[in-house]
Amino acid sequence: MKPGKKGTVLNSWKAVWVVLSEDGLEFYKKKTDSSPKGMIPLKTATLTSPCQDFNKRTLVFKITSEKKQDHFFQASHVEERELWVKDIKRAITCLQGGKKFARRSTRRSIRLPDQVNLAELYTLMRDQDDGVRELKLEQEHRVFNHCFTGATVIEWLISKNKARNRPEAHMLAAGLMNEGFLQPASDQSKEAAESEEQTAFLDKTEALYYFADSGFFCEGYSSDEDVLLKEEFRGNIVKQGCLLKQGHRRKNWKVRKFILRDDPAYMHYYDPTKGDDPLGSIHLRGSVITAVEFVPDAKKYDVDGNLFEIITSEETHYFFQAATAEERKDWIKAIQAVSKSGK
């Protein structure tokens, strides 16, 4: 989970990676950190949810430690908050009853070897030349863009000698999905992922998946008209204009035209000198949007001031520069509103 956490010293909110351990709640600056910034013991803690301490902030819950110190966390949506509250309450009950709380562990539950590095495996799968190829696939009157089948993942793992057989490849694929690297796209794969089975990854050509940081989107055929309606373009346009955007690979900065839509919450970006087809999209639901004063490599491109960052629910970081401080403020306000209300 990567919710917002309220600082106890600076009275500010920051996105953190939270892990429910056997005896407490650990929080990290980012998912890849090896050691936590802090830990809240749960044995003598109390949990309050929903927390009404903040009028303008919803989806907040509070953990009060034995020393009466309050820790506030904000989830990205109602379902996420309820799942965390349920598990934290169960952990507190177990610990107060003298029992050991057993948190779910992908590696233990599906018995992944200790030497397997899922993050490195995911990077290899994303390789444009030698990785899993993203396709446009039709299924049940819908078109799924930038996706692939479960069977394709299994076959790639075996062909690249990452697994010796299909059962072993299935375990690796399940680990990648459980850790959020792979996401279910079709109804069949979503239903399996939402089941109680930890290894609910489907080795089928009908089950569709996509990379967490891809440009995936789904199109559906209208029942009334023989046209394609893109799901992510259905929302009302909230704001549009030009911003400088940092590239993900070369880290260079280019002017892009942005169109912000709500319900569903997306921000599409375009090359302002070319046609109407977007270069990409950012799914904003559950994202954290903040003003920043420093971006690595920005000054190398004479980019300084009026910077802001979007961290998506999948932990993809996007950096932007507005023309003025007022424009930055307006964009942050608009994106924050859409990220909370849009689906």
N, C-alpha and C positions, 0 to 999 in steps of 0.2 A: 504494500500500500504506500502511496505517496500523497498523504494529505497535507494540509497546512497545520503548522504548530505555532502557537503564540509564545513568543519569547518572554521569559520572566524578568529580564533586565531591561531590554530595549523596548518592550511593550509592542513588538512588531510580529508579523506573521511570516513564516518562511516555509517553503515546501521541504519536507523531509521524507526519508524512506523509513518506514516503521516495520519492525519485526516482533511478533508475539513469541517470546521464548518460553522456556519451561517455568520460569519464576518471575518474569517481568516483561515490560514493554521497552524494547530497545529502539532508539531512533538514530539514524545515520544522515549525514549531509547528502549523500547520494548512494544509490544502490550498490555501486562497485566498491565502496569503502570497506576495508577489512575490520575496522573497529568502530563501535558506536560512539556518537557524541555524548550520549547519556543513557541511563536506564532507570525506569520507574518500577520499583518493587511492587508486586501486586498483592502479596499475602495480606497486608494490612491496609490496602487501598480501598477507596470507595469510588463508584462510577455513577455519574449523573448524565442521563440522556433522555430527552433532548435537553441541551443546556441553553438557558434563556439569558445568559449574561451579556450577550451582544445582540442588540436590536437589528443591526444591518447584516449580521452574519447568520446564516442558517446552516443546518447539517453539522452543528458543533456538539461534541460531547466532552465531558470533563472528568479527569481522574485526579482525585485528591489523595496525596500520600499520607503516611502515618504522621509526618511532621506538619500536616495541614497546608502543604504546598499544592496549589492548583496547577494542573497541566491541561491546556485546552487543545483539542484536535478538531480539524474540520475535514470531513470527507467530501468527495466530489459529487456524490449523489446519494439519495435516500437509501437505496439498496446497499451501497457500500457501507454507510454508517451502521445500518442495522446488523449487517454481517459481523462487523468489528465489535459492536456492542455485545452481540450474542456470544462471541468467542472470548472476549475479555471477561464477561460475567462468569462464564464457565470456568475460566482459569482462576478467577478469584475464589469461586466456590470450592474448586479442587484444592487449592493451596490452603485455604482456611480450614478445610476438613482433613488436612494432613496428607493429602494425596498429591501425586506428581502429575502436573498437567502435561499431556502429550500433545504438542502442537503438530500440525500436519507438516510433513517434510517430503518434498518431491523425491529427493535422493534416496531417503530411507524407504518410502512407500513403494517405489517402483524399482528399487535396488540398482540404482545407477552406480557404476564403478567410480571410485574416488578420483581417478585420474581424468575423468571426462570433464571437459570445460565446455559448457553449453554456450557461453558467450562466443568463444572462438569458433565453435561449430556453426553458430548462427551467421557469423561473418563470412564463413566459407560458402554457406548456402545462398547468401546475398550477392556473391560474386557474379558480375554480369556475363562473364564468359564461361565460367565453369560451375556456376551454381544452379539452383532450381529456377527454371524459366517461368516467369509470370505471364499468364495468358488471359484472354478474354473468353469466358466460357458461358454458354447459355444453359439455363436449367429452370424448368417450371415457369415459363413466360417471363423470366428475368435474365439479365445479362450481368455477369460478375466480372469486373475489370481488375487486372493486376492480381490474379489469384492462381491457385493450382490445386490439384487433387491430393487427398491423403495418400493414395497409392503412389503418386509421383514422388512424394517425400520419402516414402519407404524405399522405393527403387533407387533413388539418388543416394541415400545413406549406404546401401549395399554396394552400388556401383563404384562409390568413392572409397570403399574399404573402411567406412566408419562403423559398420556393423557386419557381423559374419552371417547373419540370417535374418529373416523377417521378424521373428519374435524380439531379437535384440534391437533391430531397427525401430520396431514399434515402441520399445521402452524409451529410446532416445527421442523419438518424435513426441511421445507423451510428456517427457521431461521438458522439451522445448515449449510445448503448449502450456504446461502447468506454470512455467516460469514467465510466460507472457511474450515469448519471442514469436510464436505462431498464434494466430487468432482464427477462430472458426468463422466461416463466411456464410455457408448455406444453412438452411433450417436443420438438416440432418446432423451436420457437424456441431451446430449450436446446442441442439438437444442432448447430444452425447456429452459435450463439454459441461453442461449444467447438471449432469447426473452425479451421483455420489461416487462413481468410480474414478480413481486417480489416473487410471490408464485409459481414459475415454477418448483416445485418438483413433479415428476410423481409417483403417487401411482399405479404402474403397475409392473407386473412380467417381462415385456420386457425391462424396463428402468433400467440400471445398474449404480451403484455408487461404490465409494471406499473411504476409510479413507485417509485423507490428508497425514498422515505420515506412510502409509503402504508400502508394497513392490509391489504395483500394477504394472503389465505390461500386454501388449496385444500381442498375437501371431496371425499371419494371415496365412491361407493356400495359398501357391504359386499357381498361375494359370497355371504354366508350369510343376511343379513337385508336387507330392503328399507328401510333407514334410512340417513341421512346421518351419516357419521363425520367430524368436523372434525379434520384432521390435527394442528393445533396444540393441540387439547384432549386428545390421547391420552396425554400424559405424566402421570406421577405428580405429585400436589401436594406440593411441597417445603415451602412456607411461604405463609402468607396473613395479611393484616392491613391496617390503614389507615395511609396516609401522606399528607402534603401533597404535591401535584404542581403544578409550574408549567405553565401552558398555553403552547402553542407560538405562538399568535397574539397574544392579549391580554396574555400574561405575568403573568396573575393566578394566585393559588394557591387550590386547592380540595382538600378532603379526598376521597380516592378509596380504594376498597377494592382491594387487589392480591392476585392469586393467582399464585404462582410455580410453574411446571411444568418438569420435565426431559424430555428425549428425546421430542419436540423441545423445545428450550429457549425457552420463552415466558413473559412476564409480562403477564397481562391486567389491565386496570383497569376498575372499575365505579363508578357512582354509588351509594353505599351506601343512598340513600333510595328507589331505584327497583328495577326488576326484575333478572332474572338475565342480561340481554344485556349484553355488555361494550361499553364506550365505545371501546376500542381495545386494541391489543396491541403488545408490544415483542419483536422477535426478538433473542435474547440471544447466539446463537453468535458467538464472536469479539469480543464487546463488551469494553470497558474500563470497569471500575467503580472509582471512587475517592471518598474523602471529600474535601470541599471546604469552605473557610471563607468563601467569598464567591460570591454569585450576583447578577448585575446585576438591579436593580429589586426584589430580595427585601425589603430593609428598608422599602421604600415600602409593603409589605403587612404590616409587622411580623413578617417571617419572618427569623429569625436563629438560627444554631446548629444542630448536628446535621444538616448538609446533606451530600448526596452526589449524584454525577453518574454517569449511564450514557451512554457514547458507543458507539453501535452500529457494526457493521462498515461500515455505509453512511454513517457520520459524522453521524448524527442525535443531537443532545444532549438528554438528559432530566435535569431537576433535581428532587430530592425533599428533604423534611425529615422525619426521624423524631422521635418524641416525646422520646427520651432518647439519650444517647451510646451506651449499651449496645444499644439497639434498632437504631441506625444500624450499629453494628459487626456485629450479627447479620444484618441485611439484606445488607450488603456481602459478608459471608462466604458467605451462601447463594447470592446472585446470581453471584458469581465462580465458585463450584463448578459451577453449572448452565451458565454460559457456556462453560466449558472441556470439559465432558463431554457436554452435549446437542448434538443435531444441528440 
